[in-house]
Amino acid sequence: MAVTLADWMLYTLWGIFGLMMVDFLIAFFQSFWKGAFDLTFVLDYLKDVLYYILPLDIIVSFVPADPTKWTLVVFFFIAGIAVIFKFVRDIIKKFN
């Protein structure tokens, strides 16, 4: 496990995808055990990828064009932490 900036950006995306998977599995098993199994909830996770993950990837692709080399990286981490908190909050709501 390295500690370079690029590695921390990768770990942020892994954290987001991991929490998204945990949230998906909780929703999947809750709907399965309630008997209201419907695959349309998968579309919400596809929207999350489109609205949260894709912009983070676009920010990463613009980092080489950033003249300061830090502005977009800081924005990436702020947005990544916000997405992580969003999924943690969604997981907590599913248990309440």
QUICORFEN-V807767 format. One record per backbone hydrogen bond with DSSP energy under -1.0 kcal/mol. NH is the residue of the N-H (numbers start at 0). CO is the residue of the C=O. Records with the same first field share a line. If there is no record, write none. Layout:
NH = CO + CO
//
This chain:
7 = 3
8 = 4
9 = 5
10 = 6
11 = 7
12 = 8
13 = 9
14 = 10
15 = 11
16 = 12
17 = 13
18 = 14
19 = 15
20 = 16
21 = 17
22 = 18
23 = 19
24 = 20
25 = 21
26 = 22
27 = 23
28 = 24
29 = 25
30 = 26
31 = 27
32 = 28
33 = 29
35 = 30
41 = 38
42 = 39
45 = 41
46 = 42
47 = 43
48 = 44
49 = 45
50 = 46
51 = 47
52 = 47
53 = 48
56 = 52
57 = 53
58 = 54
59 = 55
60 = 56
61 = 57
65 = 62
73 = 69
74 = 70
75 = 71
76 = 72
77 = 73
78 = 74
79 = 75
80 = 76
81 = 77
82 = 78
83 = 79
84 = 80
85 = 81
86 = 82
87 = 83
88 = 84
89 = 85
90 = 86
91 = 87
92 = 88
93 = 89
//
